[in-house]
């Protein structure tokens, strides 16, 4: 089994050809970690305050009582033909078909 080569760690000090003591690097990392933990605590407190504030979420959609949700104004729409209208339409169509037959003959 072949051993996998680990990539070498390149430090900023090596890139700039400066030698930094190991203690300085450890202190810098510890300082960064401490600052990040403080930031996490601040963010956690801010989230807690926002959740406790009881601020309502913004509504989605139309406002209640808007024009679209109000009852339609004017005459209600009829559904389909009345029997009288159906009979009248039937007579008109029969007349139309009879005229077409006369033209074709």
C-alpha positions in Angstrom: 0.0 0.0 0.0 1.4 3.4 -1.0 1.6 6.2 1.5 -0.3 9.3 0.5 1.8 12.4 0.5 0.5 15.1 2.7 0.5 18.6 1.3 3.1 20.8 3.0 1.7 23.6 5.1 2.9 27.0 3.8 2.8 29.8 6.4 2.5 33.5 5.5 5.9 34.1 7.1 7.5 31.6 4.7 5.9 33.4 1.7 7.4 36.7 2.8 10.8 35.1 3.7 10.4 36.1 7.3 10.9 33.8 10.2 8.2 34.0 12.8 8.6 32.4 16.2 6.2 29.4 16.8 4.9 31.1 20.0 3.8 34.2 18.1 1.8 32.0 15.7 0.1 30.1 18.5 -0.8 33.3 20.3 -2.3 34.7 17.0 -4.4 31.6 16.5 -5.6 31.7 20.1 -6.5 35.4 19.7 -8.4 34.7 16.5 -10.4 31.9 18.1 -11.2 34.0 21.1 -12.5 36.8 18.9 -14.6 34.4 16.9 -16.1 33.0 20.1 -17.0 36.5 21.3 -18.6 37.2 17.9 -20.6 34.0 18.2 -21.9 35.0 21.6 -22.9 38.5 20.3 -24.8 37.0 17.4 -26.5 34.5 19.6 -27.7 37.3 21.9 -29.0 39.3 18.9 -30.9 36.4 17.6 -32.5 35.8 21.0 -33.6 39.4 21.3 -35.1 39.3 17.8 -37.0 36.1 18.5 -38.3 37.5 21.8 -39.4 40.8 20.4 -42.5 39.2 19.0 -42.2 41.1 15.7 -44.8 39.7 13.3 -43.6 38.2 10.1 -44.7 40.3 7.0 -47.9 39.2 5.5 -47.9 37.5 2.1 -50.7 38.0 -0.4 -53.5 40.5 -0.5 -54.6 42.5 2.5 -57.8 41.4 4.2 -60.8 43.3 2.9 -59.1 44.2 -0.4 -61.2 44.8 -3.5 -60.5 41.4 -4.9 -61.9 39.7 -1.9 -65.0 41.9 -1.8 -68.3 40.7 -3.2 -68.7 41.5 -7.0 -70.6 44.6 -7.8 -73.5 44.6 -10.3 -75.6 41.9 -11.8 -74.7 38.4 -10.9 -73.4 36.3 -13.8 -75.9 33.8 -15.3 -74.8 30.2 -15.6 -75.7 28.9 -19.0 -78.8 29.5 -21.2 -82.4 29.7 -20.0 -84.8 27.3 -21.7 -86.3 30.2 -23.7 -82.9 31.3 -24.8 -81.9 27.8 -25.8 -85.1 27.4 -27.9 -84.5 30.7 -29.6 -80.9 29.8 -30.4 -82.0 26.4 -31.7 -84.4 28.1 -34.2 -81.8 30.5 -35.3 -79.3 27.7 -36.0 -81.8 25.6 -37.9 -82.6 28.7 -40.1 -78.8 29.3 -40.7 -78.2 25.6 -41.7 -81.2 25.7 -44.0 -79.8 28.8 -45.8 -76.4 27.1 -46.2 -78.1 24.0 -47.7 -79.9 26.2 -50.2 -76.6 27.8 -51.3 -74.8 24.5 -51.7 -77.6 22.9 -53.8 
